[in-house]
Amino acid sequence: MVDVVEIFGGNAGTVWQTLKKRNLLTVKEIASRSKLKVDDVLIAIGWLGREGKIFIDDSKRTARYGLID
């Protein structure tokens, strides 16, 4: 059986590290830079959101994500 906490948590860490290097990225940009699938990025964003570590900037046409200081 797959340990979803380990996988999702690990992907959340990867997304966090990606955003730490360059804040305010779209889902596609995060996926490209992190080498994760878009679906995995979306799950990781949800994980980080639940932990209160991420925000959404929707002032542009496409939402961008960043880390909360």
N, CA, C and O atoms as a CHARMM CRD file, in Angstrom:
* protein
*
  276
    1    1 MET  N      0.83500  -1.18000   0.00000 PROA 1      0.00000
    2    1 MET  CA     0.00000   0.00000   0.00000 PROA 1      0.00000
    3    1 MET  C      0.88500   1.25000   0.00000 PROA 1      0.00000
    4    1 MET  O      1.94500   1.27100   0.62400 PROA 1      0.00000
    5    2 VAL  N      0.44000   2.27300  -0.69800 PROA 2      0.00000
    6    2 VAL  CA     1.17300   3.52100  -0.82200 PROA 2      0.00000
    7    2 VAL  C      0.91700   4.38900   0.41200 PROA 2      0.00000
    8    2 VAL  O     -0.22300   4.51900   0.86000 PROA 2      0.00000
    9    3 ASP  N      1.98100   4.98100   0.95700 PROA 3      0.00000
   10    3 ASP  CA     1.85900   5.89500   2.09300 PROA 3      0.00000
   11    3 ASP  C      1.60400   7.30100   1.55600 PROA 3      0.00000
   12    3 ASP  O      2.53500   8.01800   1.19100 PROA 3      0.00000
   13    4 VAL  N      0.32500   7.68500   1.51300 PROA 4      0.00000
   14    4 VAL  CA    -0.03000   8.97600   0.90900 PROA 4      0.00000
   15    4 VAL  C      0.53400  10.14800   1.68700 PROA 4      0.00000
   16    4 VAL  O      0.85900  11.17600   1.09200 PROA 4      0.00000
   17    5 VAL  N      0.65800  10.02600   2.98700 PROA 5      0.00000
   18    5 VAL  CA     1.22900  11.11600   3.78200 PROA 5      0.00000
   19    5 VAL  C      2.67600  11.35800   3.35800 PROA 5      0.00000
   20    5 VAL  O      3.10900  12.50200   3.22400 PROA 5      0.00000
   21    6 GLU  N      3.40900  10.28400   3.15000 PROA 6      0.00000
   22    6 GLU  CA     4.80200  10.41600   2.72900 PROA 6      0.00000
   23    6 GLU  C      4.90200  11.01600   1.32900 PROA 6      0.00000
   24    6 GLU  O      5.71900  11.90600   1.09400 PROA 6      0.00000
   25    7 ILE  N      4.08500  10.54000   0.40800 PROA 7      0.00000
   26    7 ILE  CA     4.13000  11.03500  -0.97100 PROA 7      0.00000
   27    7 ILE  C      3.64700  12.47200  -1.05100 PROA 7      0.00000
   28    7 ILE  O      4.34200  13.33400  -1.59000 PROA 7      0.00000
   29    8 PHE  N      2.45400  12.73600  -0.51500 PROA 8      0.00000
   30    8 PHE  CA     1.89900  14.09500  -0.60200 PROA 8      0.00000
   31    8 PHE  C      2.74900  15.08500   0.18800 PROA 8      0.00000
   32    8 PHE  O      2.98200  16.20800  -0.25900 PROA 8      0.00000
   33    9 GLY  N      3.20500  14.66700   1.35700 PROA 9      0.00000
   34    9 GLY  CA     4.06000  15.54000   2.16500 PROA 9      0.00000
   35    9 GLY  C      5.38300  15.82700   1.47500 PROA 9      0.00000
   36    9 GLY  O      5.88600  16.95000   1.51600 PROA 9      0.00000
   37   10 GLY  N      5.94000  14.80500   0.84200 PROA 10     0.00000
   38   10 GLY  CA     7.18900  14.99500   0.09700 PROA 10     0.00000
   39   10 GLY  C      7.01300  15.93600  -1.07800 PROA 10     0.00000
   40   10 GLY  O      7.86300  16.78800  -1.33600 PROA 10     0.00000
   41   11 ASN  N      5.90900  15.78000  -1.78800 PROA 11     0.00000
   42   11 ASN  CA     5.63300  16.68300  -2.91000 PROA 11     0.00000
   43   11 ASN  C      5.39400  18.11000  -2.42000 PROA 11     0.00000
   44   11 ASN  O      5.79900  19.07200  -3.07300 PROA 11     0.00000
   45   12 ALA  N      4.73500  18.24100  -1.26800 PROA 12     0.00000
   46   12 ALA  CA     4.52000  19.57400  -0.69400 PROA 12     0.00000
   47   12 ALA  C      5.86200  20.22600  -0.36200 PROA 12     0.00000
   48   12 ALA  O      6.04300  21.42600  -0.56500 PROA 12     0.00000
   49   13 GLY  N      6.79300  19.43300   0.14600 PROA 13     0.00000
   50   13 GLY  CA     8.13200  19.95200   0.42000 PROA 13     0.00000
   51   13 GLY  C      8.84500  20.39200  -0.84800 PROA 13     0.00000
   52   13 GLY  O      9.53700  21.41000  -0.85800 PROA 13     0.00000
   53   14 THR  N      8.67600  19.62800  -1.90800 PROA 14     0.00000
   54   14 THR  CA     9.27900  19.98300  -3.19200 PROA 14     0.00000
   55   14 THR  C      8.69500  21.29300  -3.72800 PROA 14     0.00000
   56   14 THR  O      9.43000  22.15300  -4.21300 PROA 14     0.00000
   57   15 VAL  N      7.38000  21.43900  -3.63800 PROA 15     0.00000
   58   15 VAL  CA     6.73000  22.67100  -4.09000 PROA 15     0.00000
   59   15 VAL  C      7.17400  23.84200  -3.22000 PROA 15     0.00000
   60   15 VAL  O      7.43300  24.92900  -3.73600 PROA 15     0.00000
   61   16 TRP  N      7.26500  23.63700  -1.91800 PROA 16     0.00000
   62   16 TRP  CA     7.70600  24.69100  -1.00400 PROA 16     0.00000
   63   16 TRP  C      9.12000  25.15700  -1.37800 PROA 16     0.00000
   64   16 TRP  O      9.38600  26.35700  -1.43900 PROA 16     0.00000
   65   17 GLN  N     10.02100  24.20000  -1.62600 PROA 17     0.00000
   66   17 GLN  CA    11.39300  24.53900  -2.02200 PROA 17     0.00000
   67   17 GLN  C     11.41400  25.29500  -3.34800 PROA 17     0.00000
   68   17 GLN  O     12.18800  26.23800  -3.52000 PROA 17     0.00000
   69   18 THR  N     10.56400  24.87900  -4.28100 PROA 18     0.00000
   70   18 THR  CA    10.48200  25.55800  -5.57900 PROA 18     0.00000
   71   18 THR  C     10.02900  27.00300  -5.40300 PROA 18     0.00000
   72   18 THR  O     10.59500  27.91300  -6.00900 PROA 18     0.00000
   73   19 LEU  N      9.01000  27.21400  -4.57500 PROA 19     0.00000
   74   19 LEU  CA     8.51100  28.57800  -4.34300 PROA 19     0.00000
   75   19 LEU  C      9.48300  29.39300  -3.50900 PROA 19     0.00000
   76   19 LEU  O      9.51200  30.61900  -3.62400 PROA 19     0.00000
   77   20 LYS  N     10.26600  28.75200  -2.68800 PROA 20     0.00000
   78   20 LYS  CA    11.27800  29.46700  -1.89500 PROA 20     0.00000
   79   20 LYS  C     12.32900  30.09100  -2.80800 PROA 20     0.00000
   80   20 LYS  O     12.82900  31.18400  -2.54300 PROA 20     0.00000
   81   21 LYS  N     12.65700  29.37700  -3.89200 PROA 21     0.00000
   82   21 LYS  CA    13.64600  29.88900  -4.84600 PROA 21     0.00000
   83   21 LYS  C     13.09100  31.03300  -5.68300 PROA 21     0.00000
   84   21 LYS  O     13.79700  31.99400  -5.98800 PROA 21     0.00000
   85   22 ARG  N     11.80600  30.91700  -6.05200 PROA 22     0.00000
   86   22 ARG  CA    11.18300  31.95600  -6.87700 PROA 22     0.00000
   87   22 ARG  C      9.70500  32.01500  -6.54200 PROA 22     0.00000
   88   22 ARG  O      8.93500  31.13400  -6.92500 PROA 22     0.00000
   89   23 ASN  N      9.31800  33.04600  -5.83400 PROA 23     0.00000
   90   23 ASN  CA     7.94200  33.20500  -5.38100 PROA 23     0.00000
   91   23 ASN  C      7.03400  33.61900  -6.53300 PROA 23     0.00000
   92   23 ASN  O      7.50300  34.11900  -7.55500 PROA 23     0.00000
   93   24 LEU  N      5.75700  33.41000  -6.36200 PROA 24     0.00000
   94   24 LEU  CA     4.71000  33.75800  -7.32900 PROA 24     0.00000
   95   24 LEU  C      4.88400  33.04400  -8.66800 PROA 24     0.00000
   96   24 LEU  O      5.34300  33.61600  -9.65700 PROA 24     0.00000
   97   25 LEU  N      4.50300  31.79000  -8.65300 PROA 25     0.00000
   98   25 LEU  CA     4.53800  30.96700  -9.85200 PROA 25     0.00000
   99   25 LEU  C      3.16000  30.37300 -10.11100 PROA 25     0.00000
  100   25 LEU  O      2.38200  30.15900  -9.18100 PROA 25     0.00000
  101   26 THR  N      2.86500  30.11200 -11.36900 PROA 26     0.00000
  102   26 THR  CA     1.63100  29.40400 -11.72900 PROA 26     0.00000
  103   26 THR  C      1.82600  27.91000 -11.46500 PROA 26     0.00000
  104   26 THR  O      2.94400  27.44900 -11.23300 PROA 26     0.00000
  105   27 VAL  N      0.73800  27.17500 -11.50400 PROA 27     0.00000
  106   27 VAL  CA     0.81700  25.72400 -11.31300 PROA 27     0.00000
  107   27 VAL  C      1.72500  25.10200 -12.37400 PROA 27     0.00000
  108   27 VAL  O      2.55400  24.24900 -12.05600 PROA 27     0.00000
  109   28 LYS  N      1.57700  25.51700 -13.61200 PROA 28     0.00000
  110   28 LYS  CA     2.42000  24.96000 -14.68700 PROA 28     0.00000
  111   28 LYS  C      3.89100  25.29500 -14.47600 PROA 28     0.00000
  112   28 LYS  O      4.76000  24.45900 -14.72300 PROA 28     0.00000
  113   29 GLU  N      4.17600  26.51200 -14.02000 PROA 29     0.00000
  114   29 GLU  CA     5.56500  26.89500 -13.75000 PROA 29     0.00000
  115   29 GLU  C      6.14300  26.07200 -12.60100 PROA 29     0.00000
  116   29 GLU  O      7.29100  25.63200 -12.66400 PROA 29     0.00000
  117   30 ILE  N      5.35300  25.86800 -11.56100 PROA 30     0.00000
  118   30 ILE  CA     5.80700  25.04600 -10.43400 PROA 30     0.00000
  119   30 ILE  C      6.09300  23.62500 -10.91900 PROA 30     0.00000
  120   30 ILE  O      7.12600  23.04800 -10.58100 PROA 30     0.00000
  121   31 ALA  N      5.18300  23.06700 -11.70500 PROA 31     0.00000
  122   31 ALA  CA     5.36000  21.70900 -12.22600 PROA 31     0.00000
  123   31 ALA  C      6.63200  21.60700 -13.06200 PROA 31     0.00000
  124   31 ALA  O      7.40400  20.66000 -12.91400 PROA 31     0.00000
  125   32 SER  N      6.84300  22.56500 -13.92200 PROA 32     0.00000
  126   32 SER  CA     8.02200  22.55000 -14.79100 PROA 32     0.00000
  127   32 SER  C      9.31400  22.64200 -13.97900 PROA 32     0.00000
  128   32 SER  O     10.25900  21.89300 -14.22900 PROA 32     0.00000
  129   33 ARG  N      9.35700  23.54400 -13.02500 PROA 33     0.00000
  130   33 ARG  CA    10.57900  23.74900 -12.23600 PROA 33     0.00000
  131   33 ARG  C     10.83300  22.61800 -11.24900 PROA 33     0.00000
  132   33 ARG  O     11.98500  22.29500 -10.95900 PROA 33     0.00000
  133   34 SER  N      9.77800  22.02200 -10.73600 PROA 34     0.00000
  134   34 SER  CA     9.92200  20.98000  -9.71400 PROA 34     0.00000
  135   34 SER  C      9.98900  19.57800 -10.29900 PROA 34     0.00000
  136   34 SER  O     10.34100  18.62700  -9.60200 PROA 34     0.00000
  137   35 LYS  N      9.65200  19.44800 -11.58200 PROA 35     0.00000
  138   35 LYS  CA     9.60100  18.14300 -12.26400 PROA 35     0.00000
  139   35 LYS  C      8.47600  17.25200 -11.72000 PROA 35     0.00000
  140   35 LYS  O      8.54700  16.02800 -11.82300 PROA 35     0.00000
  141   36 LEU  N      7.43800  17.87300 -11.14100 PROA 36     0.00000
  142   36 LEU  CA     6.26900  17.14100 -10.67400 PROA 36     0.00000
  143   36 LEU  C      5.16300  17.24000 -11.71500 PROA 36     0.00000
  144   36 LEU  O      5.15600  18.15800 -12.53500 PROA 36     0.00000
  145   37 LYS  N      4.23800  16.30100 -11.68200 PROA 37     0.00000
  146   37 LYS  CA     3.05200  16.37400 -12.53700 PROA 37     0.00000
  147   37 LYS  C      2.13200  17.46200 -11.99700 PROA 37     0.00000
  148   37 LYS  O      2.14000  17.75100 -10.80000 PROA 37     0.00000
  149   38 VAL  N      1.34200  18.06200 -12.87800 PROA 38     0.00000
  150   38 VAL  CA     0.41900  19.12000 -12.48300 PROA 38     0.00000
  151   38 VAL  C     -0.51600  18.63700 -11.37000 PROA 38     0.00000
  152   38 VAL  O     -0.76000  19.36900 -10.41100 PROA 38     0.00000
  153   39 ASP  N     -1.03700  17.41800 -11.49000 PROA 39     0.00000
  154   39 ASP  CA    -1.91400  16.86900 -10.44900 PROA 39     0.00000
  155   39 ASP  C     -1.21100  16.82000  -9.09800 PROA 39     0.00000
  156   39 ASP  O     -1.81200  17.13700  -8.07200 PROA 39     0.00000
  157   40 ASP  N      0.05900  16.42500  -9.09300 PROA 40     0.00000
  158   40 ASP  CA     0.81700  16.35300  -7.84300 PROA 40     0.00000
  159   40 ASP  C      1.06400  17.74200  -7.26700 PROA 40     0.00000
  160   40 ASP  O      1.05700  17.92200  -6.05000 PROA 40     0.00000
  161   41 VAL  N      1.28200  18.71300  -8.13200 PROA 41     0.00000
  162   41 VAL  CA     1.45500  20.09800  -7.67600 PROA 41     0.00000
  163   41 VAL  C      0.16900  20.59700  -7.02400 PROA 41     0.00000
  164   41 VAL  O      0.21400  21.22600  -5.96700 PROA 41     0.00000
  165   42 LEU  N     -0.96000  20.32500  -7.64000 PROA 42     0.00000
  166   42 LEU  CA    -2.24000  20.77500  -7.08100 PROA 42     0.00000
  167   42 LEU  C     -2.49700  20.15300  -5.70600 PROA 42     0.00000
  168   42 LEU  O     -2.97200  20.83400  -4.79700 PROA 42     0.00000
  169   43 ILE  N     -2.19000  18.88300  -5.55300 PROA 43     0.00000
  170   43 ILE  CA    -2.34300  18.23300  -4.25200 PROA 43     0.00000
  171   43 ILE  C     -1.40200  18.87400  -3.23600 PROA 43     0.00000
  172   43 ILE  O     -1.79400  19.13100  -2.09800 PROA 43     0.00000
  173   44 ALA  N     -0.17000  19.12900  -3.64400 PROA 44     0.00000
  174   44 ALA  CA     0.81100  19.74900  -2.75200 PROA 44     0.00000
  175   44 ALA  C      0.38100  21.16100  -2.34400 PROA 44     0.00000
  176   44 ALA  O      0.56500  21.56200  -1.19500 PROA 44     0.00000
  177   45 ILE  N     -0.18800  21.90700  -3.28300 PROA 45     0.00000
  178   45 ILE  CA    -0.68500  23.24700  -2.96800 PROA 45     0.00000
  179   45 ILE  C     -1.80200  23.15300  -1.92100 PROA 45     0.00000
  180   45 ILE  O     -1.86200  23.96600  -0.99900 PROA 45     0.00000
  181   46 GLY  N     -2.67200  22.17200  -2.06700 PROA 46     0.00000
  182   46 GLY  CA    -3.71800  21.95700  -1.07000 PROA 46     0.00000
  183   46 GLY  C     -3.13800  21.63800   0.29900 PROA 46     0.00000
  184   46 GLY  O     -3.61300  22.14000   1.31800 PROA 46     0.00000
  185   47 TRP  N     -2.11900  20.81000   0.31300 PROA 47     0.00000
  186   47 TRP  CA    -1.44000  20.44300   1.55900 PROA 47     0.00000
  187   47 TRP  C     -0.85600  21.69200   2.21600 PROA 47     0.00000
  188   47 TRP  O     -1.06300  21.93300   3.40600 PROA 47     0.00000
  189   48 LEU  N     -0.12000  22.48700   1.42600 PROA 48     0.00000
  190   48 LEU  CA     0.49300  23.70400   1.95400 PROA 48     0.00000
  191   48 LEU  C     -0.56100  24.71900   2.38800 PROA 48     0.00000
  192   48 LEU  O     -0.37000  25.43900   3.36800 PROA 48     0.00000
  193   49 GLY  N     -1.66300  24.77200   1.66300 PROA 49     0.00000
  194   49 GLY  CA    -2.75700  25.66000   2.04300 PROA 49     0.00000
  195   49 GLY  C     -3.35600  25.25900   3.37300 PROA 49     0.00000
  196   49 GLY  O     -3.65000  26.11300   4.21000 PROA 49     0.00000
  197   50 ARG  N     -3.53700  23.98100   3.57000 PROA 50     0.00000
  198   50 ARG  CA    -4.08900  23.48100   4.83100 PROA 50     0.00000
  199   50 ARG  C     -3.16600  23.81100   6.00000 PROA 50     0.00000
  200   50 ARG  O     -3.62400  24.04000   7.12000 PROA 50     0.00000
  201   51 GLU  N     -1.86900  23.83400   5.72800 PROA 51     0.00000
  202   51 GLU  CA    -0.89200  24.17600   6.76200 PROA 51     0.00000
  203   51 GLU  C     -0.70900  25.68500   6.91100 PROA 51     0.00000
  204   51 GLU  O      0.03900  26.13300   7.78000 PROA 51     0.00000
  205   52 GLY  N     -1.38500  26.47200   6.07200 PROA 52     0.00000
  206   52 GLY  CA    -1.28000  27.92700   6.15600 PROA 52     0.00000
  207   52 GLY  C      0.05600  28.48200   5.69400 PROA 52     0.00000
  208   52 GLY  O      0.51000  29.51100   6.19300 PROA 52     0.00000
  209   53 LYS  N      0.68700  27.80600   4.74500 PROA 53     0.00000
  210   53 LYS  CA     2.01700  28.19400   4.28300 PROA 53     0.00000
  211   53 LYS  C      2.03300  28.83000   2.90000 PROA 53     0.00000
  212   53 LYS  O      3.10000  29.20100   2.41000 PROA 53     0.00000
  213   54 ILE  N      0.88400  28.96300   2.26300 PROA 54     0.00000
  214   54 ILE  CA     0.85500  29.41200   0.87600 PROA 54     0.00000
  215   54 ILE  C     -0.30400  30.38900   0.68200 PROA 54     0.00000
  216   54 ILE  O     -1.31700  30.32300   1.37800 PROA 54     0.00000
  217   55 PHE  N     -0.13000  31.29100  -0.27100 PROA 55     0.00000
  218   55 PHE  CA    -1.22000  32.19900  -0.62700 PROA 55     0.00000
  219   55 PHE  C     -1.42000  32.18900  -2.13300 PROA 55     0.00000
  220   55 PHE  O     -0.55000  31.76200  -2.89100 PROA 55     0.00000
  221   56 ILE  N     -2.58000  32.66500  -2.54500 PROA 56     0.00000
  222   56 ILE  CA    -2.92400  32.73200  -3.96400 PROA 56     0.00000
  223   56 ILE  C     -3.02500  34.19000  -4.36600 PROA 56     0.00000
  224   56 ILE  O     -3.74600  34.96600  -3.74000 PROA 56     0.00000
  225   57 ASP  N     -2.30600  34.55700  -5.40300 PROA 57     0.00000
  226   57 ASP  CA    -2.42000  35.89100  -5.99200 PROA 57     0.00000
  227   57 ASP  C     -3.23900  35.72900  -7.27000 PROA 57     0.00000
  228   57 ASP  O     -2.74700  35.22900  -8.28100 PROA 57     0.00000
  229   58 ASP  N     -4.47900  36.15500  -7.20500 PROA 58     0.00000
  230   58 ASP  CA    -5.35000  36.01500  -8.38100 PROA 58     0.00000
  231   58 ASP  C     -5.63300  37.35300  -9.03800 PROA 58     0.00000
  232   58 ASP  O     -6.67400  37.53300  -9.67000 PROA 58     0.00000
  233   59 SER  N     -4.70800  38.29100  -8.89000 PROA 59     0.00000
  234   59 SER  CA    -4.88500  39.60800  -9.49700 PROA 59     0.00000
  235   59 SER  C     -4.63700  39.58300 -11.00900 PROA 59     0.00000
  236   59 SER  O     -5.06600  40.48900 -11.72400 PROA 59     0.00000
  237   60 LYS  N     -3.96300  38.57400 -11.48200 PROA 60     0.00000
  238   60 LYS  CA    -3.71900  38.39900 -12.92300 PROA 60     0.00000
  239   60 LYS  C     -4.73900  37.41200 -13.48000 PROA 60     0.00000
  240   60 LYS  O     -5.56500  36.87700 -12.73900 PROA 60     0.00000
  241   61 ARG  N     -4.67900  37.17800 -14.76300 PROA 61     0.00000
  242   61 ARG  CA    -5.60100  36.23400 -15.40500 PROA 61     0.00000
  243   61 ARG  C     -5.42800  34.81300 -14.88900 PROA 61     0.00000
  244   61 ARG  O     -6.40200  34.07600 -14.73100 PROA 61     0.00000
  245   62 THR  N     -4.19600  34.43800 -14.63000 PROA 62     0.00000
  246   62 THR  CA    -3.86900  33.10000 -14.11600 PROA 62     0.00000
  247   62 THR  C     -3.38800  33.21900 -12.67800 PROA 62     0.00000
  248   62 THR  O     -2.53600  34.05300 -12.37000 PROA 62     0.00000
  249   63 ALA  N     -3.93200  32.38700 -11.79900 PROA 63     0.00000
  250   63 ALA  CA    -3.52800  32.41400 -10.39500 PROA 63     0.00000
  251   63 ALA  C     -2.05700  32.05800 -10.24900 PROA 63     0.00000
  252   63 ALA  O     -1.53700  31.18300 -10.94100 PROA 63     0.00000
  253   64 ARG  N     -1.40500  32.75500  -9.33600 PROA 64     0.00000
  254   64 ARG  CA    -0.01900  32.47000  -9.00200 PROA 64     0.00000
  255   64 ARG  C      0.06100  32.19800  -7.50200 PROA 64     0.00000
  256   64 ARG  O     -0.74100  32.71800  -6.72600 PROA 64     0.00000
  257   65 TYR  N      1.02000  31.39300  -7.10600 PROA 65     0.00000
  258   65 TYR  CA     1.13200  30.94500  -5.73200 PROA 65     0.00000
  259   65 TYR  C      2.44100  31.41600  -5.12500 PROA 65     0.00000
  260   65 TYR  O      3.46700  31.48600  -5.80300 PROA 65     0.00000
  261   66 GLY  N      2.39500  31.73500  -3.85200 PROA 66     0.00000
  262   66 GLY  CA     3.58500  32.17900  -3.14900 PROA 66     0.00000
  263   66 GLY  C      3.56300  31.68700  -1.70500 PROA 66     0.00000
  264   66 GLY  O      2.54300  31.20300  -1.21400 PROA 66     0.00000
  265   67 LEU  N      4.69600  31.81800  -1.04300 PROA 67     0.00000
  266   67 LEU  CA     4.82200  31.39200   0.34000 PROA 67     0.00000
  267   67 LEU  C      4.47700  32.53000   1.28700 PROA 67     0.00000
  268   67 LEU  O      4.78700  33.69200   1.02200 PROA 67     0.00000
  269   68 ILE  N      3.84100  32.18800   2.37900 PROA 68     0.00000
  270   68 ILE  CA     3.55900  33.16100   3.42200 PROA 68     0.00000
  271   68 ILE  C      4.81700  33.26100   4.27600 PROA 68     0.00000
  272   68 ILE  O      5.38000  32.25600   4.70800 PROA 68     0.00000
  273   69 ASP  N      5.23900  34.49400   4.50500 PROA 69     0.00000
  274   69 ASP  CA     6.46900  34.72300   5.31000 PROA 69     0.00000
  275   69 ASP  C      6.28700  34.31800   6.74000 PROA 69     0.00000
  276   69 ASP  O      7.21400  34.44400   7.54000 PROA 69     0.00000
